[in-house]
Amino acid sequence: MSPPKEDLPPPKSDPFTLEELRRFDGTDDSLPIYVSIKGTVFDVTRKRDVYGPPSGSYRVFAGKDASRAFGMSSLKAEDADPDWSTLQEKELKTLEEWWTFFKKRYAVVGRVVDMPESVQRFVWPPSEGVSDA
């Protein structure tokens, strides 16, 4: 496991829809790879070998908000879903741990603006120390 990064740029709150996020799945080498957890979009491009196709072990998360899968510790495509409202308490704790892990290691480049209604009130608000720059 990599240590936290000390040189991360300030977080951004650029808006992404779930549909727009799909473009950043690693299939186009000219674009970065983004992964979203709880509506926070992280740039994981520096780990293209892990998140990118065709053989990245975590490619199922690329270009998606895969909050449910992170909470379940699942690599199944069907679990890579933004609705984490059905997770149990232990899974919610796991989801929060993953969000914290990513926040310490990857640049925050935006937020998903069309998260499912069931989790919308729990999405990281852009007003908390985030700039649009």
C-alpha positions as CSV (number, residue, x, y, z in Angstrom):
1,M,0.0,0.0,0.0
2,S,1.4,3.4,-1.0
3,P,1.9,6.0,1.6
4,P,-0.1,9.3,1.6
5,K,1.1,11.8,-1.0
6,E,2.5,15.1,0.3
7,D,2.3,17.0,-2.9
8,L,-1.3,16.8,-3.9
9,P,-2.8,19.8,-5.7
10,P,-5.7,21.7,-3.9
11,P,-9.0,19.8,-4.4
12,K,-11.3,21.0,-7.2
13,S,-15.1,20.8,-7.4
14,D,-15.5,20.5,-11.1
15,P,-19.0,19.1,-11.8
16,F,-19.3,15.7,-13.5
17,T,-22.4,13.7,-14.4
18,L,-22.2,9.9,-14.1
19,E,-22.4,9.8,-17.9
20,E,-19.5,12.3,-18.3
21,L,-17.4,10.3,-15.8
22,R,-17.5,7.3,-18.1
23,R,-15.2,9.0,-20.6
24,F,-12.4,8.7,-18.1
25,D,-12.3,4.9,-17.9
26,G,-8.7,4.6,-19.3
27,T,-9.8,3.4,-22.8
28,D,-8.6,6.7,-24.3
29,D,-4.9,7.2,-23.5
30,S,-5.2,10.9,-24.1
31,L,-7.6,11.3,-21.2
32,P,-6.9,10.9,-17.4
33,I,-8.4,8.0,-15.5
34,Y,-10.9,9.0,-12.8
35,V,-12.6,7.0,-10.0
36,S,-15.4,8.4,-7.9
37,I,-16.2,7.4,-4.3
38,K,-19.2,8.9,-2.6
39,G,-19.4,11.5,-5.3
40,T,-15.8,12.7,-5.0
41,V,-13.9,12.3,-8.3
42,F,-10.2,11.3,-7.9
43,D,-7.5,11.4,-10.6
44,V,-5.9,7.9,-10.5
45,T,-4.0,8.3,-13.8
46,R,-0.6,7.8,-12.2
47,K,-1.7,4.3,-11.4
48,R,-2.8,3.5,-15.0
49,D,-1.4,0.0,-14.6
50,V,-3.8,-0.7,-11.8
51,Y,-7.0,1.1,-13.0
52,G,-6.6,1.0,-16.7
53,P,-7.6,-1.6,-19.3
54,P,-7.0,-4.1,-20.4
55,S,-5.5,-5.8,-17.4
56,G,-5.6,-3.3,-14.5
57,S,-6.8,-5.3,-11.4
58,Y,-9.1,-2.3,-10.4
59,R,-10.2,-1.3,-13.9
60,V,-13.8,-2.1,-12.8
61,F,-13.8,1.2,-10.9
62,A,-12.4,3.4,-13.7
63,G,-14.8,6.0,-15.1
64,K,-17.5,5.2,-12.5
65,D,-18.7,6.1,-9.0
66,A,-18.2,2.6,-7.6
67,S,-19.1,3.4,-4.0
68,R,-21.1,0.3,-3.4
69,A,-18.3,-2.0,-4.6
70,F,-15.8,-0.2,-2.5
71,G,-17.9,-0.7,0.6
72,M,-18.5,-4.4,-0.3
73,S,-14.8,-4.9,-1.1
74,S,-16.0,-6.2,-4.4
75,L,-14.4,-6.3,-7.9
76,K,-17.6,-7.4,-9.6
77,A,-18.8,-5.0,-12.3
78,E,-22.4,-5.3,-11.1
79,D,-21.4,-3.9,-7.7
80,A,-19.7,-0.9,-9.2
81,D,-22.7,1.4,-8.5
82,P,-23.0,4.8,-7.0
83,D,-25.9,3.9,-4.6
84,W,-24.4,2.7,-1.4
85,S,-27.7,3.2,0.6
86,T,-28.1,-0.6,1.1
87,L,-24.7,-1.2,2.7
88,Q,-24.5,-2.5,6.2
89,E,-22.7,-0.7,9.0
90,K,-19.5,-2.7,8.5
91,E,-19.6,-2.0,4.8
92,L,-20.2,1.7,5.4
93,K,-17.1,1.8,7.5
94,T,-15.1,0.1,4.8
95,L,-16.5,2.7,2.2
96,E,-15.4,5.5,4.5
97,E,-11.9,4.0,4.9
98,W,-11.6,3.8,1.1
99,W,-12.7,7.4,0.6
100,T,-10.1,8.5,3.2
101,F,-7.4,6.4,1.6
102,F,-8.1,7.9,-1.8
103,K,-8.3,11.5,-0.5
104,K,-4.8,11.1,1.0
105,R,-3.3,9.7,-2.2
106,Y,-5.0,11.0,-5.3
107,A,-5.9,14.5,-6.5
108,V,-9.6,15.4,-6.1
109,V,-10.7,16.8,-9.5
110,G,-14.4,17.2,-9.0
111,R,-17.7,15.9,-7.8
112,V,-20.6,13.9,-9.3
113,V,-23.6,16.1,-9.5
114,D,-26.2,13.5,-10.3
115,M,-25.7,10.9,-7.5
116,P,-28.8,8.7,-6.7
117,E,-31.3,10.5,-4.5
118,S,-30.9,7.9,-1.8
119,V,-27.3,9.0,-1.1
120,Q,-27.4,12.6,-2.3
121,R,-27.4,14.1,1.2
122,F,-24.3,12.2,2.2
123,V,-22.2,13.3,-0.8
124,W,-19.1,15.3,0.0
125,P,-20.2,19.0,-0.3
126,P,-18.0,21.1,-2.5
127,S,-18.1,24.0,0.0
128,E,-15.8,22.2,2.4
129,G,-12.3,23.6,1.5
130,V,-12.7,23.0,-2.2
131,S,-12.0,25.5,-5.0
132,D,-13.3,25.7,-8.5
133,A,-9.9,26.7,-9.8
